[in-house]
Amino acid sequence: MKKVLIAAIAATIICMGSIACADIPVTMVGQCGGTCEAVAVSGYYAYCGIGPKLVVLDITSASNPAEIGKSDILSGVILGIALSGNYAYVVCDKGGLQVIDISNPANPTWVGEYDTPGYAYAVAVSGSYAYVADEGAGLQVIDISNPANPTRVGGYDTPAYANGVTVSGNYAYVADAWSGLQVIDISNPANPTWVGEYDTPDWACDVTVSGNYAYVATWSGLQIINISNPANPTWVGEYNTFGYTKSVTVAGDYAYVADGYDGLQVIEISNPAKPTRVGGCDTLGSAYSVAVSGDDAYVADVLDGLQVIDISNPANPTWVGEYNTLGYTESVTVSGDYAYMADYEVGPQVIDISNPANPTWVGGYDTPGTAFGVAVSGNYAYVADDCSGLQIIDIANPANPTWVGGCDTPDRGCDVAVSGNYSYVADNCSGLQIIDISNPTNPTWVGGCGTPGCAYGVAVSGNYAYVADGSAGLQIIDISNPTNPTWVGEYVTLGWIYNVAVSGNYAYVPDGGAGLQIIDVSNPANPTWVGEYGTPGYAYDITVSDNYAYVADWNGLQIIDISNPANPTRVGGCETPGCACGVAVSGNYAYVADESGGLVILRVDLPEIVSATVGSAKLLQDDAAVEITGAVVSAVWEDYFYIEDEKRISGVRVEKKSHGLAKGVKVDVVGLLFTNEDGERYLDATSLSTAGTVTVKPLGMTNRSLGGSNLGNPAAGEGQRGVTGGVGLNNIGLLVRTTGAVTYIDAHTFTLDDGSGVNIRCETAPTILVSTTWQHIAVTGISSIKKVGNEYERLLRITEVQPLITGQVEGVTGRWEATLTGGDISGVLGMLLTQQGNTVTGSVRSSRPGKCCLTKYPYNRVQVSSISLPF
């Protein structure tokens, strides 16, 4: 399905710290409401698209349609339905064609799908084929002979946007936006071909065929086209309605037109050359599509669900019943077991979310205006109600919300925040308005502050209100005196902002096409930009919880790691069926106001974090969530670093872009364990905290000792792989020191030969260039691993290089003293060093700091910088 339910490793988000990973697993678990934009009728049942669900209604009593079954959540908002046999063929804009088994109307069951290339707007079924009007992708022909596996067999790319389709005989008739009516020959479904067209006066939205006529719903009304010769369709008549015509169906001598906000219109077509309006019925919402059965018309009314109209007398159609649900939802807030939705049409609605898999509507209140925003405090919901300003609803009994008070604002209430005894309303062109709500039954205006743009959103933190001011960006207002709020600062973003969230010293701004912008507001008079993340859609709303920003960006929910505000990174997300424009987070769930998709509930899986040492962490499974405390940073690169325990027993790589740490810093790290392609374990981290510094010293090792053998069971993703042929303890990840002769390879790579028969590959940090003058050197770096073919080779990630200046010594015997350059002999003990011209023999043993002694035993040859004889 086009719906992407991301299933990767989880991350702790709430209360337990934060974890970053490739993708946090986000699963859609529940949905409630949505717009009604499609309806089909068969027998005693009406099949309605309610948001992303197919709802089956028993219409035995037309005045009281009753829900008897509904599908699971589909991958888009349902825009078209065609019934054939035991199946409903449903098109879901970005979800393509979905096939639902309706043999048991009480249990409609998804059986198959075909994800069309465009946005699926309408569908018609004929024989073994479904014909999909796929907007920019034109007409798509889908073989549905096996409903569980629909397959595309052909298509025709129409000139404009295919919005509607019907099939009659060997022809598909497509309502093609500004290209009017397109006629496609489908006698060979695998090769549909264009045969004719009629250019309607304006945008063609829908089409139906009866006899020799095509009835085309256009923006301005009904167009009637003679199609007796499909290659030369000709205009015969029209009726221009008062509304915004969306669809048409024909029954007998009448065309029934869904005319947007002008409701249902009935047009007599007995004389196609002179269609005449005979009656109409104004529905509550916006009539989008219509189906007729017997004496009743069933209107999908977008914001007001299904409306049933008695058409037994076409000259006097009358409303008889409805099935209503949440419609167009723009914002959401959560308190306890309830989600409070700002429903565009019918005001604040209360949804019981105690069972996230089955959210249920429990109550609502139809405010006088258009509900754009809602905030909850105590037993009251505060509604930004457009031209009706602030409305206060008592929600002590969620099943029976009641109005208690209101306060008209100068312009249009777009959003509201509550703090203490005050509500702060983003009032469009009037900026910020402050209302005293200490007595909810008598809210009173106390102050206001104009903003340069249009105030759409507001957040309050401490003594400041942060206003999302459209094209004027972020405006900061001092509210320490609510009766005299004063402007103190601004940051004008690149895009257009509707909402804002504040956490700590940062304001998080969803900036439309510019994505997430992070603003440092520690000095409110001088807010400064610190970071951004470009979301895939149009960033519209945001909430912040712990180290994560949850962004509703129209495409769906995006989860952004903000533990480093200068480098926010996406760590998960989920495409929603509708248009995500509001989000709230509570516990392990994100609640998305999905506009036409209603309320969508997403579960964010949260694993247990394991407290571990560096060594014990490496023995855990890949994807384990780990917290390591008191580790020491042993080496740093720009986007990663290494840590080890203070006793230098074990080390591990940590991935974190722009971490800003330094060697010797003690850190606590939270993250997820992984194994990279070279076989090295690493921690993918976002949560970092520091506590002091210590001195870090490397362990002296021979080339042969580097890498070591396997630790744990690497084949099962539990432990650190050793190098091929490695022996001894595994030391990958530790800071080490060794010496040897250099063979130059390139600017940052060389091999080191200590005479033991094991050469090691060395890679220097970007700040260290390999010198062709190096002959014998002492190096400090991280013991690592590299996969070459099927072998795992030793790799030393160099952080320090110390050339060893060599003195020429001939025929020396007996005991003598050698002073080594740099004064550190710890990395020389037991190692073999060679250089042409030296004939010194003896065995190395420790003396005192900066010194070493050589005996006469013929064991090693050693480089020295100065000699003193006798000892």
C-alpha positions, -999 to +999 in steps of 0.1 A: +000+000+000+011+036-006+006+041+031+040+037+046+039+022+080+075+025+090+088-005+109+124-001+120+139+001+154+121+021+180+131+051+201+123+063+235+106+096+232+087+105+262+101+107+298+128+081+293+153+102+273+157+100+236+171+077+210+178+083+173+177+056+147+171+052+110+134+052+115+113+051+146+084+026+141+052+045+136+020+025+132-015+038+124-038+022+150-070+042+150-091+067+131-123+085+136-144+107+114-135+125+082-152+140+052-179+122+032-171+127-005-184+095-021-215+073-019-230+043-037-262+025-031-272-011-036-304-026-023-309-018+014-274-005+019-255+027+013-218+026+010-201+058+021-166+070+022-160+086+056-125+098+055-103+068+049-129+042+058-157+026+038-188+027+061-219+005+053-253+020+063-285+001+066-310+024+048-341+003+053-353+034+071-342+063+050-348+088+078-325+069+101-295+054+083-277+032+107-241+021+106-237-017+105-201-021+094-169-003+084-136-012+068-102-009+083-082+023+076-074+027+039-044+045+025-062+077+015-095+096+017-122+079-003-132+100-034-151+074-055-170+041-051-182+016-077-201-015-067-199-048-086-211-082-073-196-088-039-170-061-041-167-023-037-140-007-058-129+023-039-105+051-051-085+068-024-067+098-040-030+089-030-040+054-021-050+044-057-076+016-062-087-004-031-109-035-033-133-043-004-152-075+000-188-065+009-204-100+007-210-095+045-221-058+048-215-059+085-178-068+080-164-051+048-129-066+043-100-053+024-088-079-002-065-061-027-052-029-042-035-013-071-014+018-064-021+040-094+006+064-106-015+096-100-042+106-076-073+084-080-104+106-081-132+084-096-138+048-107-162+029-130-164-009-134-173-028-165-169-066-168-134-076-155-120-041-156-120-010-133-115+023-151-098+049-128-098+086-134-063+092-120-060+130-122-026+139-138-020+103-149-052+102-170-073+070-174-059+039-159-073+004-168-071-022-141-078-059-145-099-070-115-107-105-125-087-115-094-099-090-069-071-099-045-045-090-071-057-062-094-032-054-121-028-026-146-033-035-182-034-002-200-040+035-198-045+067-217-029+100-206-056+126-211-046+162-218-056+176-184-067+161-150-090+131-151-115+139-124-145+117-134-152+086-155-181+065-167-182+036-191-208+029-217-203+001-243-168+003-258-161+038-246-149+054-214-160+090-210-136+111-189-143+145-172-109+160-178-108+194-160-100+222-184-100+198-214-137+190-209-151+157-220-126+131-235-139+100-252-116+069-251-121+037-270-116+008-246-126-021-268-090-033-263-085-025-226-047-030-230-046-003-256-072+024-250-072+051-277-086+086-280-116+090-304-131+124-296-137+153-272-159+182-263-143+213-247-167+223-220-169+260-210-151+254-177-136+227-155-152+193-160-156+175-126-178+145-133-197+127-161-225+101-164-240+087-196-277+079-203-287+068-238-271+090-264-261+118-240-233+125-217-241+147-187-211+166-176-208+184-142-187+215-146-179+242-121-207+264-135-234+237-138-246+209-161-235+204-197-254+179-220-234+164-248-247+143-277-224+112-280-243+092-306-212+096-326-184+092-300-158+106-325-177+138-327-195+147-295-217+178-298-232+202-273-270+202-270-279+220-238-269+234-204-281+245-171-260+269-150-265+263-113-258+288-085-233+266-067-201+248-074-212+217-093-192+186-083-211+156-096-242+143-114-263+112-116-293+106-139-325+087-131-354+088-155-361+123-168-340+140-141-304+148-135-295+151-098-266+175-093-244+178-062-239+216-063-214+222-035-227+247-009-260+250-029-269+215-020-288+191-042-303+204-075-329+186-095-329+193-133-354+179-157-338+166-188-367+152-208-357+177-234-319+176-234-317+208-254-335+227-227-327+213-193-348+230-166-344+232-128-375+219-111-364+218-074-336+217-049-327+210-013-300+229+006-279+204+025-260+213+057-225+211+042-211+210+007-227+184-016-199+165-033-215+135-049-250+119-052-265+085-056-302+078-063-322+047-052-360+047-056-375+078-040-344+089-022-312+107-031-281+101-010-258+130-009-222+128+002-221+162+019-183+165+028-184+182+062-218+169+073-217+132+064-244+115+044-276+135+038-308+117+027-333+136+005-368+125-005-371+130-042-405+113-047-417+148-058-387+161-078-402+196-077-400+195-039-371+174-026-371+173+012-345+164+037-354+132+057-323+120+075-286+119+079-256+100+090-231+125+104-195+122+116-166+144+123-158+163+091-129+186+084-105+186+113-078+213+116-064+210+151-063+186+181-054+187+217-053+158+242-062+157+279-065+124+297-087+099+278-101+124+254-090+142+223-106+175+215-109+183+178-116+217+163-140+206+136-142+232+108-179+230+104-195+220+138-171+233+164-152+214+191-158+176+192-148+152+220-134+118+211-129+090+236-093+077+230-091+053+260-089+026+234-066+041+207-076+013+182-112+023+185-116+061+190-153+070+194-171+102+193-188+111+226-200+147+222-196+180+206-208+216+206-216+236+175-200+270+181-214+300+162-183+305+141-157+282+125-136+263+150-099+267+140-081+260+173-088+245+207-070+244+240-080+226+272-074+236+307-092+220+336-129+214+328-130+239+300-122+239+263-112+272+248-121+276+212-106+301+186-139+304+167-130+326+137-154+356+136-169+346+169-136+352+188-131+331+219-157+305+229-156+286+262-171+252+265-176+232+297-163+197+291-168+183+327-192+159+311-175+150+278-207+135+264-225+168+269-203+198+263-220+230+271-213+267+263-205+288+293-191+321+278-175+339+250-156+370+241-156+386+207-122+396+194-115+424+169-108+402+140-108+363+135-097+339+162-073+315+146-056+298+175-056+299+213-032+292+242-041+292+279-018+301+308-030+307+343-061+330+343-056+342+307-062+330+272-041+342+244-058+344+210-040+346+177-065+370+161-054+372+125-050+409+114-054+421+150-024+402+163-024+389+198-055+394+220-055+386+258-086+376+276-091+372+313-108+337+319-106+337+357-144+336+355-151+313+324-187+324+323-177+360+318-144+362+299-132+398+295-107+413+271-077+429+289-051+438+263-038+433+228-007+438+207-008+441+169+016+422+148+030+431+114+015+401+096-015+378+103-015+360+136-024+324+130-008+306+159+003+312+194+024+295+222+031+309+257+062+302+278+070+322+309+065+359+304+064+357+266+039+349+239+053+336+206+031+344+177+032+326+143+025+356+121+023+342+086+047+359+062+060+381+091+075+351+108+079+347+145+068+376+167+077+377+204+055+396+228+061+404+265+030+394+285+043+400+320+017+427+322-014+411+304-031+445+302-002+460+283+015+434+262+045+448+243+065+436+213+101+427+220+115+409+191+110+389+159+126+365+135+113+366+099+115+331+084+117+322+048+083+306+045+048+313+060+041+301+095+008+291+110+019+275+143+048+275+168+060+254+198+084+266+225+106+243+246+134+256+268+154+282+249+141+274+215+111+281+194+102+255+168+085+269+138+068+248+110+076+271+081+055+258+052+076+249+023+108+258+042+102+229+067+111+231+104+130+261+116+146+263+150+151+297+166+171+305+198+149+327+219+171+328+251+173+365+243+137+373+233+148+407+220+172+391+196+160+357+185+185+339+162+183+310+138+202+279+148+190+250+126+164+236+101+151+205+086+133+204+053+103+182+057+089+165+025+056+183+026+043+217+038+051+220+075+020+233+091+017+224+128+041+212+155+043+198+190+075+192+210+080+163+235+113+156+251+140+156+223+116+153+194+095+177+173+064+162+157+056+180+126+023+178+107+034+186+071+002+178+051+019+146+038+016+131+073+036+131+105+073+137+106+094+130+137+125+152+140+153+147+165+161+181+180+185+170+207+211+190+188+191+221+177+218+231+153+214+198+134+178+185+136+174+151+119+144+131+108+141+098+126+107+086+116+073+094+103+041+081+088+020+092+058-016+098+068-047+093+046-057+129+045-038+162+049-020+163+083-025+199+097-025+194+135-007+172+160-007+164+197+013+139+216+004+119+247+023+089+260+032+065+232+006+080+208+005+109+183-029+123+175-031+139+140-059+162+128-059+150+093-084+174+077-106+152+054-091+121+071-106+130+105-086+121+136-058+096+130-040+079+159-005+068+155+014+045+179+051+052+184+067+021+198+090+027+227+115+000+237+131-003+271+165+014+274+192-010+288+218+005+311+252-009+302+289-004+303+308+000+270+318-037+271+284-051+280+266-029+255+287-044+227+274-079+237+237-068+231+217-074+199+218-050+171+190-024+175+192-026+213+184+007+230+213+015+253+223+040+279+260+043+288+271+065+316+305+078+328+323+068+296+354+088+284+358+103+249+390+088+236+391+103+200+369+127+180+360+133+143+334+158+131+305+134+129+315+106+152+337+099+182+349+070+203+343+063+240+359+038+264+355+030+300+380+047+324+398+013+330+405+010+293+389-024+290+365-017+261+357+010+236+331+017+210+323+041+181+295+066+186+277+083+156+265+118+162+268+147+137+283+179+149+286+165+184+311+192+195+329+170+220+366+169+228+390+141+239+389+135+276+353+146+282+332+123+303+299+116+287+265+098+292+252+085+259+218+071+249+213+055+216+208+024+195+234-003+187+242-013+151+270-030+131+284-013+101+294-029+068+330-033+080+318-053+110+324-026+136+297-021+163+286+015+168+261+035+188+237+058+169+231+085+195+212+117+200+210+121+238+244+133+251+254+149+284+288+157+298+303+158+333+339+169+336+371+157+320+399+132+326+433+124+311+431+097+284+462+075+278+465+049+250+474+012+256+507+001+241+503-028+216+521-047+189+507-049+154+499-086+159+478-078+191+456-052+173+420-062+166+420-094+186+396-123+184+357-123+184+339-109+214+306-126+220+286-139+190+290-114+162+273-138+137+241-133+156+246-096+160+256-099+196+292-088+201+322-074+182+338-093+154+376-098+156+400-095+127+408-125+105+434-146+122+432-123+153+443-136+187+439-124+222+414-100+237+392-080+213+404-043+215+384-028+186+372+006+197+401+012+222+427+040+220+461+023+214+497+032+206+522+014+184+554+020+164+568+008+131+583+016+097+561+035+072+552+026+037+535+056+021+502+050+003+484+084-001+478+116+017+459+100+046+467+063+044+498+043+050+509+009+063+530+003+094+555-026+097+568-034+132+588-064+120+564-089+135+552-101+102+518-083+106+514-050+087+485-027+096+466-002+075+465+033+091+441+061+082+449+095+096+424+121+107+417+149+081+440+173+100+470+149+097+487+145+063+511+116+057+546+128+052+570+111+028+598+119+053+583+096+079+605+065+083+599+052+118+571+066+138+551+061+170+513+065+164+483+068+186+448+060+174+417+038+176+419+001+169+393-005+143+384-030+115+379-030+077+363-056+055+383-064+024+367-091+003+359-119+028+386-109+052+384-086+082+416-066+084+432-045+112+427-008+108+442+020+129+424+053+129+453+077+136+449+107+158+485+115+167+519+108+149+553+111+165+584+107+142+613+089+159+646+106+150+672+078+144+709+080+154+735+059+136+750+033+160+776+009+150+789-022+168+778-013+203+780-040+229+774-041+267+749-020+287+742+015+275+714+041+276+693+055+248+671+086+250+640+083+228+626+114+210+594+125+226+604+110+260+577+083+259+588+048+258+555+030+266+547+024+229+582+010+222+585-017+247+586-051+231+583-038+195+607-044+167+621-014+149+644-015+119+663+010+098+690+005+072+725+012+087+717+002+123+735-028+137+726-023+174+715-056+190+700-063+224+667-067+242+645-038+254+634-035+290+619-007+310+641+017+329+627+051+340+604+076+322+620+088+290+647+061+290+651+025+280+679+000+285+695-024+260+713-055+271+737-075+250+712-103+242+706-104+204+668-099+205+659-066+190+674-037+171+663-002+183+663+033+169+677+060+192+682+097+191+713+099+213+738+075+230+758+078+261+786+053+269+794+038+293+763+034+313 
